[in-house]
Amino acid sequence: MSLLLRVLTSEPPLDPSGDEARSLLRRELVHPEYHERNVFEQILNWLDRLISSAIDGASKAPPLSTFAAIVALLLLGLALAWLLSRARRTPRAAGRSGPVVEDVAVTAAELRSAAERALAEGRNAEALVDGFRALTVRQVERGWLDDRPGATAHEVADALASTYPDQRTRVSGTAELFDAVRYGDRPATRDQAADVLALDDALAGRR
């Protein structure tokens, strides 16, 4: 960066031709520091320079301007924190999965009771998760689903789709919703949780 810095800080007049400017830029960009830092580091460095400039400016500004600069910096920091939290959560919500049932000793009736209690208390995410677990265990108990500890929601949906072809779309959508809520930290609505319990009832009605 030394060459470009000397050019930018040199005394005017500074009026290179187009070819000279492109040549200066190419010579500057071959420096390794431009290729060793990732985008996140560059953002942090930019923020550091921005904050330093704001602090230097605030020390010479009237009180009202200083207050406005502080508010602006706080808002910038909050926006950056929100963006980083979104960046961390999005991959989880997009593709994470795990076992449906973690306690192999629990019964469908126990899980269904827990789901109904959670729904009545407004804990919709818990109601949805326990409702899908109740559905899965009930199908194992009825012999329509193999007892496979550690099976994922996708695997459960695939197995149930062959047994209940008329419910394929509904079962698949419910499995995706289970993963999004249980492993992707996505909130659930009361209607979504109630739909899972209704699906459990519909599948349990098979003879």
URTAVEN-V866536 format. One record per residue. N is the residue number from 1. SS is DSSP state (@ for helix, = for strand, . for the rest). Layout:
n=N ss=SS
n=N ss=SS
This chain:
n=1 ss=.
n=2 ss=@
n=3 ss=@
n=4 ss=@
n=5 ss=@
n=6 ss=@
n=7 ss=@
n=8 ss=@
n=9 ss=@
n=10 ss=.
n=11 ss=.
n=12 ss=.
n=13 ss=.
n=14 ss=.
n=15 ss=.
n=16 ss=.
n=17 ss=.
n=18 ss=@
n=19 ss=@
n=20 ss=@
n=21 ss=@
n=22 ss=@
n=23 ss=@
n=24 ss=@
n=25 ss=@
n=26 ss=@
n=27 ss=@
n=28 ss=@
n=29 ss=@
n=30 ss=.
n=31 ss=.
n=32 ss=.
n=33 ss=@
n=34 ss=@
n=35 ss=@
n=36 ss=@
n=37 ss=.
n=38 ss=.
n=39 ss=@
n=40 ss=@
n=41 ss=@
n=42 ss=@
n=43 ss=@
n=44 ss=@
n=45 ss=@
n=46 ss=@
n=47 ss=@
n=48 ss=@
n=49 ss=@
n=50 ss=@
n=51 ss=@
n=52 ss=@
n=53 ss=@
n=54 ss=@
n=55 ss=@
n=56 ss=@
n=57 ss=@
n=58 ss=@
n=59 ss=@
n=60 ss=@
n=61 ss=.
n=62 ss=.
n=63 ss=@
n=64 ss=@
n=65 ss=@
n=66 ss=@
n=67 ss=@
n=68 ss=@
n=69 ss=@
n=70 ss=@
n=71 ss=@
n=72 ss=@
n=73 ss=@
n=74 ss=@
n=75 ss=@
n=76 ss=@
n=77 ss=@
n=78 ss=@
n=79 ss=@
n=80 ss=@
n=81 ss=@
n=82 ss=@
n=83 ss=@
n=84 ss=@
n=85 ss=@
n=86 ss=@
n=87 ss=@
n=88 ss=@
n=89 ss=@
n=90 ss=@
n=91 ss=@
n=92 ss=@
n=93 ss=@
n=94 ss=@
n=95 ss=@
n=96 ss=.
n=97 ss=.
n=98 ss=.
n=99 ss==
n=100 ss=.
n=101 ss=.
n=102 ss=.
n=103 ss=.
n=104 ss=.
n=105 ss=.
n=106 ss=.
n=107 ss=.
n=108 ss=@
n=109 ss=@
n=110 ss=@
n=111 ss=@
n=112 ss=@
n=113 ss=@
n=114 ss=@
n=115 ss=@
n=116 ss=@
n=117 ss=@
n=118 ss=@
n=119 ss=@
n=120 ss=@
n=121 ss=.
n=122 ss=.
n=123 ss=.
n=124 ss=@
n=125 ss=@
n=126 ss=@
n=127 ss=@
n=128 ss=@
n=129 ss=@
n=130 ss=@
n=131 ss=@
n=132 ss=@
n=133 ss=@
n=134 ss=@
n=135 ss=@
n=136 ss=@
n=137 ss=@
n=138 ss=@
n=139 ss=@
n=140 ss=@
n=141 ss=@
n=142 ss=.
n=143 ss=.
n=144 ss=.
n=145 ss=.
n=146 ss=.
n=147 ss=.
n=148 ss=.
n=149 ss=.
n=150 ss=.
n=151 ss=.
n=152 ss==
n=153 ss=@
n=154 ss=@
n=155 ss=@
n=156 ss=@
n=157 ss=@
n=158 ss=@
n=159 ss=@
n=160 ss=@
n=161 ss=@
n=162 ss=@
n=163 ss=@
n=164 ss=.
n=165 ss=@
n=166 ss=@
n=167 ss=@
n=168 ss=@
n=169 ss=@
n=170 ss=@
n=171 ss=@
n=172 ss=@
n=173 ss=@
n=174 ss=@
n=175 ss=@
n=176 ss=@
n=177 ss=@
n=178 ss=@
n=179 ss=@
n=180 ss=@
n=181 ss=@
n=182 ss=@
n=183 ss=.
n=184 ss=.
n=185 ss=.
n=186 ss=.
n=187 ss=.
n=188 ss=.
n=189 ss=.
n=190 ss=@
n=191 ss=@
n=192 ss=@
n=193 ss=@
n=194 ss=@
n=195 ss=@
n=196 ss=@
n=197 ss=@
n=198 ss=@
n=199 ss=@
n=200 ss=@
n=201 ss=@
n=202 ss=@
n=203 ss=@
n=204 ss=@
n=205 ss=.
n=206 ss=.
n=207 ss=.
